[in-house]
């Protein structure tokens, strides 16, 4: 008898998020896992901090001990073939160093760094020593950094860019910090469109979508970064991952008002296409 042919199982794309937990479910780890799932990627995580949080704001933050953050990362990466990783809120310098050290043995895994430094209110979320660790340790390890206008300015100790020309100057300066690519998000600028600027050593590209009028934009930064990470996990190029992520986020924002979540700034609709 002829032996039964062995059928190879398709590879399941896996992405990992290292970030804070949002108890309200709209941002952080929760938004990342929802985004991975919506885009057909299995999500795993390492939680860097716990927050008491809802649509009205953040009432408390409890950082996880750095050695346990590291233990989570090592546990996942020792077993699962993670194809791309995203970081979000890392809270302290010690946690940032622990993350970098834990990733040292996995230099080939693409890393998307969402430098969660400035709250929507304008308040800084990272102490000065944590900002230094972010700049000197984590950014040089990253494949892509995704700051908004305020975070880009904070990374450079500068003022927020007022034009695309200024965004380009700042992106090139951030690139000099050692990352492979920078995507400065232009959502906080005025105008009918929102344009993000990608800068790499090979040049620059823009990604523009019409601005959506809604107050339900909680978790947009987390969602965009995790959507890019999902694309990388599926083997897409960086440019195609960003393009896919921009379109996904645009639709999630357009459908945000279909949800009725909380009394404040609600989340985007991560699962719009399943309703």
N, C-alpha and C positions, 0 to 999 in steps of 0.2 A: 504494500500500500504506500502511496505517496504521502509524505508527512504533511500535516495541515500547516499551511503557510502562517507565519506569525504576522499579525497585523499590528503595525506600530500605532500607538496611541498618539493623537495630536497633542502638541505641547500646550499646556495651559499657561497663558501669560500671567505673570505674578508681579505685582508692584507693592512696594512697602512705603508706608508713611511713618515718619518720626516727628511727632508733634504733640501739641496739647489737646486735652479732651475738652470739648464744649458741651456742658451738661444740657444746654438748650438745643443741641443737635444741628445747628445751622452752619457751623464752621469747624475748624480744627480736624481732629481725627475722624469725627463723624461725617463731615462734608467730604473728606478725602475718600473714605471707604465707599460712600454713596456714589461718588464720581467714578471710582474704579469700577464698581459694579455696573453702573449705567453704561460704561464704555466697553464692557466685556472683558474686564481684567479682574483676576482674583486679588483681593487686597489683604495685606497683613500689616501689623503695626507695632510700634514701640511708643509708649506714652511717656512724654517728657514732663508733663504737669497736669494737674487737675484744676478745673475752674468751676466756680459756682457762677453760672452765666445764664442769661435768658435774652429775649429780644430787646430788653430795656438797657442792658449793660452787663458789666462784669462785677460781681459782688465779692469775689475772692479768688485767689490763686494759690495753689499748693504744689511747689516743684517736687518732682520725684527724685529720690537720692540718685546721684550720677551713676553709682555702681550698678543700680538696678535698671536704669535706662540702658546701660551697656549690656547688662545680662539679657534684656529683652532682645536687643539687636543680635547678639551672638547666638541666642537660641533660635531665632528665625533663620538667620543666614547659614547656620550649621546644618539645616535640614531642607529648607525650601530654595529652589533655584530662582531667586529674585532677579528680575531682569531690569528693574529701574527702581530708584529710591527718591523720595521727596522729603525734605525737612520743612517744618513750619516753626511754630513758637517753641524755642528751646530754653527760654527763661533765664538761665544763669551761665556764667563763664565755665563753671565746672561741668555743666551738662554738655555744653558745646564741645569742650575738650574730650569728654567721654565718648561723644558721638564720633568725632574725628578718629579717635584711637580705635574704636570698634570697627570702623570702616577701613582701617589701614590695610587689612588683608584682602580687601575686595576692590582694588583700584579700577577694575574694568567695568564695574556696575555704574551706569550713568546716574548722576546725582543732580536733582533739581532743588535749588535752595530758594525758598520763599523767605526773605529776611524780615520776619515779623518784628518790626522795630517801633512802628508808630501806629497808634490806634486811630480809628476814624475821627475821634475827637481831637486828635493832634497830640495826645499824651504819648510820651516815650514808654515803651514796654520793655526795653533792655537797659540795664545799668551800663555805665561806661566801660567797666572791665569786660562785660559780656559782649558789648559792641566790638571791642578790640579783638576778642577771641573769634568772633564772627568774621571779622575782616582778615585777620592774620592766619587763622587755622581752617575755617570752614570754606570760605569763598575760594581759596586756592585749590581745594579738592573738587569744586563743583563743575559740572558740565554746563549748567545754566543757572543764572541768578535772576530772580523776577521781582525787582523792587518797584513799588509805586513811586510817584514823584517825590513824596516826602521821605521815603526810605532811601531813595537814590541820593537825595540831598544829605541825609544823615550819614550815609556811608562816606561821603566826601567832605563833611563839615562845610556844606555849601547851602545856598538858597535853592528852593524848588525851581526846576526849569519852567520858564514861561513860554517857550516856543519849542518847535521840533528841533531847531538848530541847537538850542541849549541842551535838549535831551540827548542829542547825538554827542555833544562834547562830554557830558557826564557819563554816558554809556561807555565811551572810549576810555575815560579815566577809571571806571570800575573794572573794565577789561584788564587794565594794567595791574589790578590787584591779584591776578593769577587765574581767574576763571576762564573757561573756554568760550562762553557766550553770555550776553546780557540782554534781557528783555525788560526795558523800562515801560511800565504801564501808564498810559495817558488818560486814564479814566477820570482823574480829578481835574483835568483841564476844562475850560469852558468850551462851548460849541456844540453843534448838532451831532458831531461824530466823536467817537473815542478811538484814538490811534495809539497802538503800542509799537515800540521801535526795538527791533532785534539787531544787535551788533555782534559780529564775530571778527576774527582776524581776516576773514575773506571779504567782508563788506557789511552792508546793512540792508534790512528789509522792513517794511511797515505792514501792519495788520490793522485794518480799519473796519469798524462796524458802527451802525447808527446808534446814537445814544438812546437809551430806553428810559422813559419817565416812570419811575417807581421808587418807593422808599424801601422796598424789599430786596436789599442787596447784601444782606449779611452773608459773609463767607465767600464773596466773589474771588478774592485773592487766593484763598485756599483751593477753591474749585478750579480756577484756571491752572494753577501749578500742578495739581493732581491730575487734571486732564492731560496736560503735557506729558507728565510722567507715565500715564496710561498709554499714550501713543508710543513713547520710547520703549515701553515694556513689550509692545506688539511689534517692535522692529521698524517703526516708521522713522524717517529722518527727523532731525530736529525741526526743520522748517515745516514739514508736513504735520508733525506732532503739535506745533503751535497753531497752525491753521485749523486743524481739527478741534483743538481745545477752544479756540476763539469762537468757532461756530457753535460748539456745544454750550459754552457759557452764554452766548447771545440768546440761544433758545431758552436756556434755563432762566435767564432774566426776563425774557418776554412772557414766560408762563408763571413768573413768580406771584403775580396777583391772583392766580387760580388757587393759591393756597391761602388759608386763613390761620396764621400761626402767631400767637402772642399779641401783645399790645404795642410793640415798638417796631423796630426794623426787622422784618421777617427774612427768612432765608430765600435763596433762589430755589427753583423747582428742579432738583436733580433728576427726578424720574418723569419728566414731562412726557416723554415719548411712550410711556407705558400706561398713561391714563386716557 
